[in-house]
Amino acid sequence: MKKVIIILFLIISLLNIRCGNICFSQERLFDDEINLQGTYGDCLKEVNIEYEVKNYLEEEPVYINLKECIEIALLYNFYLKSADYDYIKSKWEYKNSLTNFLPDIGSSGYSIFYSGQVLVGAALVDKFHELALSVNIHASHQLTKGGEQIFEALSKKNLKFALKHNYNYTRNEVLLNTTKYYYDLLRAKLDIEIYQKNYKERCAQLALTENLMKAGLGTKFDVIRSKTELAQARQSLLDAMQEFRLAQARLSNIMGVEITTCLMPVEMEAKKYTLVDENIDIEKLYDIACVCREDIKSIRSRIRALREQKKMIYTQFVPKPRVLAQQQWQGTAAAGLGPATIVGGYIDFNLGKNSGFGTITEAKAKQAEIDKELVDLEQSLRDIKENILKAYYESKISKDRIEISKEQMEYAAQSVTLAELRLDAGEGILIDVIQAQTFKTRTRIELVNSIIRYNIAQVQMLFDSGAINKDDILKQYAP
């Protein structure tokens, strides 16, 4: 009974003892030494994570939410800009191929002054002085070069579609990665809060064990163990701070803003957002992907373009007619100009390239290229199905983990309270408190991670099925 009274007296006394500056200073993440200068209650007060991160990183935070990040990324992402220029280039190349159906029109002329002897056939003209003049307007048409220009235009058209699908796919990737990196940044922010709270608890624990040892009720081992746990808490907090800064850089990069921008999510907690109907199974998602995925559409467009290019090769066996029309005026300066009209038709025919063998081998090479694209298409579909399965079960398991983690949070809080009460009553030992606090920290981290993993898996399923868009991502979002 006497021992319990002494312990209660010490606990009451600790409430008035000044403990070290164990919270964040304005210049540093934490102090190197623990000095008894603040109240014991200050060690366990709520953490202002945004204020503390600002002071440690020495950067002014820029508060953002997911909606703003997506809108900025769609405007300034450099990968999206690059894909857009590729598409613009393909549009002009297609239009250029259509100009082959137009005739070539031009004009020419010359003026030549003859003086002296001029040989005309077998006759020699002496003392000849004359200015010869010639002007003509001509037009020619290749009549599609035996169909080659038709297949070339169709090939360019399909390549244009392929690059349009590439642009849309890049846009979908920007939506996915912006959302993922935002949630990663939010997770890093909440992890800092958890680890900072853990650090403060370790500081309070060290202050308690040191005072118990001074009062003769604790041991040197308890103090050393508390210092070890405090050092580990510092290390975890520093790792969390580093991950937070790297997550800021990743999000800034995908948004197309300055990499060093200190982005700060506005949320103070992680919320679960269900974006995909839970009644949709893997096969249904895969069927949607086969129709809607932009990268699959791009591959199919490239295959169609290659098939048109193969047909274009075989036109080397086709006769190639062409026509020419020319209106000409010729004469001399003395006699004047006289009209002349020329209309011609030509036809060229070769037995393919290099006696036909060059054409056949070129076509075989093009067919191999088509076959490769078909194999790539099949593999892409298999990869998509695998990714859908992965995201589907990641979402399902994370959802179950959230419920389990919530239960563990309640048990962990109760465990810490009981462990502290048992220690205060002299029935428990310090290691019980340490283990209970460690479990509570780990459980809080697991809960945050499970919610973030669930949200990312939901967005990943939208992307993998080809159904991702800005409105669906934000339909439940409420920061």
C-alpha positions as CSV (number, residue, x, y, z in Angstrom):
1,M,0.0,0.0,0.0
2,K,2.9,2.3,0.8
3,K,4.4,1.7,-2.6
4,V,1.2,2.6,-4.4
5,I,0.9,5.8,-2.4
6,I,4.5,6.8,-3.4
7,I,3.8,6.1,-7.0
8,L,0.6,8.2,-7.0
9,F,2.5,11.0,-5.3
10,L,5.2,10.9,-8.0
11,I,2.6,11.0,-10.8
12,I,0.9,14.0,-9.3
13,S,4.3,15.7,-8.9
14,L,5.2,15.1,-12.6
15,L,2.2,17.2,-13.7
16,N,4.0,20.2,-12.3
17,I,7.5,19.3,-13.5
18,R,8.9,21.2,-16.4
19,C,10.1,18.7,-19.1
20,G,12.4,19.3,-22.1
21,N,11.5,21.1,-25.3
22,I,10.4,17.8,-26.8
23,C,7.9,19.3,-29.2
24,F,9.0,20.9,-32.6
25,S,10.8,24.1,-32.3
26,Q,10.4,26.7,-35.1
27,E,13.8,25.8,-36.5
28,R,14.2,22.1,-35.8
29,L,12.3,18.8,-36.0
30,F,13.3,17.8,-32.5
31,D,16.0,18.7,-29.9
32,D,19.1,16.7,-29.4
33,E,18.7,16.6,-25.6
34,I,15.7,16.1,-23.4
35,N,15.6,18.8,-20.7
36,L,12.9,19.1,-18.1
37,Q,11.5,22.5,-19.0
38,G,7.9,22.0,-20.2
39,T,4.8,20.5,-18.5
40,Y,4.3,16.8,-18.8
41,G,0.9,17.4,-20.4
42,D,2.6,19.4,-23.3
43,C,4.3,16.2,-24.3
44,L,1.0,14.6,-25.2
45,K,-0.9,17.5,-26.7
46,E,-2.4,17.4,-30.2
47,V,0.0,17.7,-33.1
48,N,-0.3,20.6,-35.6
49,I,1.2,18.6,-38.4
50,E,1.1,21.4,-41.1
51,Y,2.7,24.0,-38.8
52,E,5.5,21.5,-37.8
53,V,6.2,20.4,-41.4
54,K,6.4,24.0,-42.5
55,N,8.9,24.8,-39.8
56,Y,11.1,21.8,-40.5
57,L,11.1,22.0,-44.3
58,E,11.4,25.8,-44.1
59,E,9.0,26.1,-47.0
60,E,5.7,27.9,-47.3
61,P,3.0,25.2,-48.0
62,V,0.7,25.4,-51.0
63,Y,-2.6,23.9,-50.0
64,I,-4.2,21.8,-52.7
65,N,-7.0,19.2,-53.1
66,L,-7.3,16.3,-55.5
67,K,-9.7,18.2,-57.9
68,E,-7.2,21.1,-58.2
69,C,-4.3,18.7,-58.8
70,I,-6.1,16.9,-61.6
71,E,-7.2,20.1,-63.3
72,I,-3.6,21.5,-63.2
73,A,-2.1,18.3,-64.4
74,L,-4.4,18.1,-67.4
75,L,-3.3,21.6,-68.4
76,Y,0.4,21.5,-67.7
77,N,1.6,17.8,-67.7
78,F,4.5,17.6,-70.2
79,Y,3.9,14.0,-71.2
80,L,0.4,15.0,-72.3
81,K,1.7,18.0,-74.2
82,S,4.2,15.8,-76.0
83,A,1.5,13.3,-76.9
84,D,-0.6,16.1,-78.2
85,Y,2.2,17.3,-80.5
86,D,2.6,13.8,-81.8
87,Y,-1.1,13.7,-82.7
88,I,-0.9,17.2,-84.4
89,K,2.0,15.9,-86.5
90,S,0.0,12.8,-87.5
91,K,-3.0,15.0,-88.6
92,W,-0.8,17.0,-90.9
93,E,0.9,13.9,-92.3
94,Y,-2.6,12.5,-93.2
95,K,-3.6,15.8,-94.8
96,N,-0.3,15.7,-96.7
97,S,-1.1,12.3,-98.1
98,L,-4.4,13.5,-99.4
99,T,-2.6,16.2,-101.5
100,N,-1.2,13.3,-103.6
101,F,-4.7,13.1,-105.3
102,L,-4.2,16.6,-106.7
103,P,-2.5,17.3,-110.0
104,D,0.9,19.0,-110.2
105,I,0.5,22.4,-111.9
106,G,3.2,24.7,-113.0
107,S,4.6,26.9,-115.7
108,S,8.0,27.6,-117.2
109,G,9.5,29.8,-119.8
110,Y,12.8,30.9,-121.3
111,S,14.4,33.6,-123.4
112,I,17.5,32.9,-125.6
113,F,19.4,35.4,-127.8
114,Y,21.2,33.9,-130.8
115,S,23.9,35.9,-132.6
116,G,26.3,34.8,-135.4
117,Q,26.3,31.5,-137.1
118,V,23.7,28.9,-136.1
119,L,23.6,25.3,-137.3
120,V,20.0,24.2,-138.0
121,G,20.0,20.6,-139.1
122,A,22.4,20.5,-142.0
123,A,22.0,24.2,-142.9
124,L,24.4,26.8,-141.6
125,V,22.7,30.2,-141.0
126,D,25.2,33.0,-141.0
127,K,24.8,36.4,-139.4
128,F,21.9,35.2,-137.4
129,H,20.5,37.6,-134.8
130,E,17.3,36.5,-133.0
131,L,15.7,36.4,-129.6
132,A,13.8,33.1,-129.0
133,L,10.9,33.1,-126.6
134,S,9.0,30.2,-125.0
135,V,6.3,30.2,-122.3
136,N,4.2,27.1,-121.2
137,I,1.7,26.1,-118.6
138,H,1.6,22.4,-117.7
139,A,-0.4,20.0,-115.5
140,S,0.2,16.3,-114.8
141,H,-1.6,13.7,-112.7
142,Q,-0.3,10.3,-111.5
143,L,-3.8,8.7,-111.2
144,T,-3.1,7.3,-107.7
145,K,0.1,5.5,-109.0
146,G,-1.8,2.3,-109.4
147,G,-3.6,2.6,-106.1
148,E,-0.5,3.2,-104.0
149,Q,-1.6,6.7,-103.0
150,I,-5.0,5.4,-101.8
151,F,-3.4,2.8,-99.5
152,E,-0.9,5.3,-98.3
153,A,-3.7,7.8,-97.3
154,L,-5.6,5.0,-95.5
155,S,-2.4,4.0,-93.6
156,K,-1.8,7.6,-92.6
157,K,-5.4,7.9,-91.5
158,N,-5.1,4.9,-89.2
159,L,-1.8,6.1,-87.8
160,K,-3.6,9.4,-87.0
161,F,-6.2,7.4,-85.1
162,A,-3.5,5.5,-83.3
163,L,-1.8,8.6,-82.1
164,K,-5.1,10.1,-81.0
165,H,-5.7,7.0,-78.9
166,N,-2.1,7.4,-77.5
167,Y,-3.0,10.9,-76.5
168,N,-6.2,9.7,-74.8
169,Y,-4.2,6.9,-73.1
170,T,-1.6,9.4,-71.8
171,R,-4.4,11.6,-70.5
172,N,-5.8,8.6,-68.6
173,E,-2.3,7.9,-67.2
174,V,-2.1,11.5,-66.0
175,L,-5.4,11.1,-64.3
176,L,-4.3,7.8,-62.7
177,N,-0.9,8.9,-61.6
178,T,-2.0,12.3,-60.3
179,T,-4.6,10.6,-58.1
180,K,-2.2,8.0,-56.9
181,Y,0.6,10.5,-56.1
182,Y,-1.9,12.8,-54.3
183,Y,-3.1,9.9,-52.1
184,D,0.6,8.9,-51.5
185,L,1.3,12.5,-50.4
186,L,-1.7,12.4,-48.1
187,R,-0.5,9.1,-46.6
188,A,2.9,10.6,-46.0
189,K,1.4,13.6,-44.3
190,L,-0.7,11.5,-42.0
191,D,2.2,9.2,-41.3
192,I,4.2,12.2,-40.1
193,E,1.4,13.1,-37.7
194,I,1.3,9.5,-36.3
195,Y,5.1,9.3,-36.0
196,Q,5.3,12.7,-34.4
197,K,2.6,11.7,-31.9
198,N,4.7,8.5,-31.2
199,Y,7.8,10.7,-30.7
200,K,6.1,12.9,-28.2
201,E,4.8,9.8,-26.3
202,R,8.4,8.4,-26.2
203,C,9.6,11.8,-24.9
204,A,7.0,11.7,-22.1
205,Q,7.9,8.1,-21.4
206,L,11.6,9.0,-21.1
207,A,10.8,11.9,-18.7
208,L,8.7,9.5,-16.6
209,T,11.4,6.8,-16.4
210,E,14.1,9.3,-15.5
211,N,12.1,10.7,-12.6
212,L,11.1,7.3,-11.4
213,M,14.8,6.3,-11.4
214,K,15.7,9.5,-9.4
215,A,13.0,8.6,-6.9
216,G,14.4,5.1,-6.6
217,L,11.4,3.4,-8.1
218,G,13.0,2.8,-11.6
219,T,16.1,1.2,-13.0
220,K,18.9,2.4,-15.3
221,F,17.7,-0.3,-17.8
222,D,14.3,1.3,-18.0
223,V,15.9,4.7,-18.9
224,I,18.2,3.1,-21.5
225,R,15.3,1.2,-23.0
226,S,13.3,4.5,-23.2
227,K,16.2,6.3,-24.9
228,T,16.4,3.5,-27.4
229,E,12.7,3.7,-28.2
230,L,13.0,7.5,-28.5
231,A,15.9,7.2,-30.9
232,Q,13.8,4.8,-33.0
233,A,10.9,7.2,-32.9
234,R,13.2,10.0,-34.2
235,Q,14.4,7.8,-37.0
236,S,10.8,6.9,-38.0
237,L,9.8,10.5,-38.0
238,L,12.8,11.5,-40.2
239,D,12.0,8.7,-42.6
240,A,8.4,9.9,-42.8
241,M,9.5,13.5,-43.4
242,Q,11.8,12.4,-46.2
243,E,9.0,10.3,-47.8
244,F,6.7,13.3,-47.6
245,R,9.1,15.6,-49.4
246,L,9.7,13.0,-52.1
247,A,5.9,12.5,-52.5
248,Q,5.6,16.3,-52.9
249,A,8.2,16.2,-55.8
250,R,6.4,13.3,-57.5
251,L,3.1,15.1,-57.4
252,S,4.6,18.4,-58.6
253,N,6.3,16.6,-61.5
254,I,3.1,14.9,-62.8
255,M,1.2,18.2,-62.4
256,G,3.8,20.1,-64.4
257,V,4.5,22.7,-61.7
258,E,7.9,23.6,-60.1
259,I,9.3,20.4,-58.5
260,T,10.3,22.1,-55.3
261,T,6.8,23.3,-54.6
262,C,5.8,22.4,-51.0
263,L,2.3,20.9,-51.8
264,M,0.1,20.2,-48.8
265,P,-3.1,18.2,-49.0
266,V,-6.0,19.9,-47.3
267,E,-7.3,16.7,-45.7
268,M,-6.6,16.0,-42.1
269,E,-7.8,12.4,-42.3
270,A,-8.1,9.6,-45.0
271,K,-11.5,8.8,-46.3
272,K,-12.6,5.8,-48.2
273,Y,-14.1,6.4,-51.7
274,T,-15.8,3.6,-53.7
275,L,-15.6,4.4,-57.4
276,V,-16.4,1.0,-59.0
277,D,-19.6,-0.9,-58.5
278,E,-18.9,-3.7,-56.1
279,N,-21.2,-6.1,-58.1
280,I,-19.0,-5.9,-61.2
281,D,-16.7,-8.9,-61.4
282,I,-13.3,-9.3,-63.1
283,E,-14.7,-10.7,-66.4
284,K,-17.1,-7.8,-66.7
285,L,-14.3,-5.3,-66.1
286,Y,-12.1,-7.2,-68.7
287,D,-14.9,-7.0,-71.3
288,I,-15.2,-3.3,-70.8
289,A,-11.4,-2.9,-71.1
290,C,-11.4,-4.8,-74.4
291,V,-13.7,-2.2,-75.8
292,C,-12.7,1.0,-74.0
293,R,-8.9,0.8,-73.4
294,E,-7.2,3.5,-75.4
295,D,-3.9,1.6,-75.7
296,I,-5.8,-1.4,-77.2
297,K,-7.5,0.9,-79.7
298,S,-4.1,2.3,-80.6
299,I,-2.6,-1.1,-81.3
300,R,-5.6,-2.1,-83.4
301,S,-5.3,1.2,-85.4
302,R,-1.6,0.5,-86.0
303,I,-2.4,-3.0,-87.2
304,R,-4.9,-1.6,-89.7
305,A,-2.3,0.9,-90.8
306,L,0.3,-1.9,-91.4
307,R,-2.2,-3.8,-93.5
308,E,-2.8,-0.8,-95.7
309,Q,1.0,-0.5,-96.1
310,K,1.2,-4.1,-97.1
311,K,-1.4,-3.5,-99.8
312,M,0.6,-0.5,-100.9
313,I,3.6,-2.7,-101.4
314,Y,1.7,-5.0,-103.8
315,T,0.8,-2.1,-106.0
316,Q,4.3,-2.4,-107.3
317,F,2.9,-5.1,-109.6
318,V,0.1,-2.8,-110.9
319,P,0.5,-0.7,-114.1
320,K,0.8,3.0,-113.3
321,P,-0.9,5.3,-115.8
322,R,-0.4,9.1,-115.8
323,V,-1.5,12.0,-117.9
324,L,0.1,15.2,-119.0
325,A,-1.3,18.4,-120.5
326,Q,0.6,21.4,-121.6
327,Q,-0.2,24.7,-123.3
328,Q,2.8,26.4,-124.9
329,W,3.6,29.6,-126.7
330,Q,6.8,29.7,-128.7
331,G,8.4,32.0,-131.2
332,T,10.8,34.9,-131.6
333,A,10.8,38.5,-130.8
334,A,10.6,39.4,-134.5
335,A,8.0,36.9,-135.6
336,G,5.9,36.8,-132.4
337,L,4.6,33.8,-130.3
338,G,2.5,31.0,-131.6
339,P,0.5,28.5,-129.6
340,A,1.2,24.8,-129.2
341,T,-0.9,22.3,-127.2
342,I,0.4,19.0,-125.9
343,V,-1.7,16.2,-124.4
344,G,-0.1,12.9,-123.4
345,G,-0.9,9.7,-121.7
346,Y,1.7,7.4,-120.3
347,I,1.7,4.0,-118.6
348,D,4.5,2.4,-116.6
349,F,4.6,-1.2,-115.8
350,N,7.3,-3.1,-113.9
351,L,7.1,-6.7,-112.7
352,G,7.4,-5.5,-109.2
353,K,10.7,-4.4,-107.6
354,N,13.8,-6.4,-108.6
355,S,11.9,-8.8,-110.9
356,G,9.2,-9.1,-108.3
357,F,11.3,-10.7,-105.6
358,G,12.0,-7.4,-103.9
359,T,8.3,-6.7,-103.7
360,I,7.4,-10.2,-102.3
361,T,10.2,-10.1,-99.7
362,E,9.2,-6.6,-98.6
363,A,5.5,-7.7,-98.3
364,K,6.7,-10.8,-96.2
365,A,8.6,-8.5,-93.9
366,K,5.5,-6.3,-93.5
367,Q,3.4,-9.3,-92.7
368,A,5.8,-10.3,-89.9
369,E,5.5,-6.8,-88.5
370,I,1.7,-7.2,-88.5
371,D,2.0,-10.6,-86.8
372,K,4.2,-9.0,-84.1
373,E,1.6,-6.4,-83.5
374,L,-1.1,-9.1,-83.2
375,V,1.0,-10.9,-80.6
376,D,1.6,-7.6,-78.7
377,L,-2.2,-7.0,-78.8
378,E,-2.8,-10.4,-77.2
379,Q,-0.2,-9.9,-74.6
380,S,-1.5,-6.5,-73.8
381,L,-4.9,-7.9,-73.2
382,R,-3.5,-10.6,-70.9
383,D,-1.5,-7.9,-69.0
384,I,-4.7,-5.9,-68.6
385,K,-6.6,-8.9,-67.2
386,E,-3.8,-9.5,-64.8
387,N,-3.8,-5.9,-63.6
388,I,-7.6,-5.9,-63.3
389,L,-7.3,-9.0,-61.1
390,K,-4.6,-7.4,-59.0
391,A,-6.5,-4.2,-58.5
392,Y,-9.7,-6.0,-57.8
393,Y,-8.3,-8.1,-55.0
394,E,-6.2,-5.2,-53.7
395,S,-9.5,-3.3,-53.3
396,K,-11.3,-6.2,-51.8
397,I,-8.6,-7.0,-49.3
398,S,-7.9,-3.4,-48.4
399,K,-11.6,-3.0,-47.6
400,D,-11.5,-5.9,-45.2
401,R,-8.2,-4.6,-43.7
402,I,-9.9,-1.2,-43.0
403,E,-12.5,-2.9,-40.8
404,I,-10.0,-5.0,-39.1
405,S,-7.7,-2.0,-38.5
406,K,-10.6,0.0,-37.0
407,E,-11.1,-2.8,-34.5
408,Q,-7.4,-3.0,-33.8
409,M,-7.4,0.7,-33.1
410,E,-9.9,0.3,-30.3
411,Y,-8.0,-2.6,-28.8
412,A,-4.7,-0.8,-29.1
413,A,-6.1,2.3,-27.3
414,Q,-7.5,0.1,-24.5
415,S,-4.2,-1.8,-24.3
416,V,-2.1,1.4,-23.8
417,T,-4.5,2.6,-21.2
418,L,-4.4,-0.7,-19.3
419,A,-0.7,-1.0,-19.6
420,E,-0.2,2.5,-18.1
421,L,-2.6,1.9,-15.3
422,R,-0.8,-1.4,-14.5
423,L,2.5,0.4,-14.5
424,D,1.2,3.2,-12.2
425,A,-0.2,0.5,-9.8
426,G,3.0,-1.3,-9.7
427,E,1.6,-4.4,-11.3
428,G,3.0,-4.0,-14.7
429,I,6.4,-3.3,-16.2
430,L,7.7,-0.6,-18.6
431,I,8.1,-3.1,-21.5
432,D,4.3,-3.6,-21.5
433,V,3.7,0.1,-22.1
434,I,6.3,0.2,-24.8
435,Q,4.8,-2.7,-26.6
436,A,1.3,-1.3,-26.3
437,Q,2.3,2.1,-27.6
438,T,4.3,0.5,-30.5
439,F,1.2,-1.6,-31.4
440,K,-1.0,1.4,-31.3
441,T,1.3,3.4,-33.7
442,R,1.6,0.4,-36.0
443,T,-2.2,0.0,-36.1
444,R,-2.8,3.7,-36.9
445,I,-0.3,3.5,-39.7
446,E,-1.9,0.3,-41.0
447,L,-5.4,1.9,-41.0
448,V,-4.2,4.9,-43.0
449,N,-2.3,2.7,-45.4
450,S,-5.4,0.4,-45.9
451,I,-7.6,3.4,-46.7
452,I,-5.1,4.8,-49.2
453,R,-4.5,1.4,-50.8
454,Y,-8.3,1.0,-51.2
455,N,-8.7,4.4,-52.9
456,I,-5.7,3.8,-55.2
457,A,-7.0,0.3,-56.1
458,Q,-10.4,1.8,-57.0
459,V,-8.8,4.3,-59.3
460,Q,-6.6,1.6,-60.7
461,M,-9.6,-0.5,-61.6
462,L,-11.2,2.5,-63.4
463,F,-7.9,2.9,-65.4
464,D,-7.4,-0.8,-66.1
465,S,-11.0,-1.1,-67.5
466,G,-10.6,2.0,-69.6
467,A,-13.4,3.8,-67.8
468,I,-11.3,6.4,-66.0
469,N,-12.3,10.0,-66.2
470,K,-12.2,13.1,-64.0
471,D,-15.8,13.1,-63.0
472,D,-15.8,9.4,-61.8
473,I,-12.7,10.0,-59.7
474,L,-14.2,13.1,-58.0
475,K,-17.9,11.9,-57.8
476,Q,-17.6,11.1,-54.1
477,Y,-14.6,13.3,-53.2
478,A,-15.3,15.6,-50.3
479,P,-12.1,17.0,-48.7
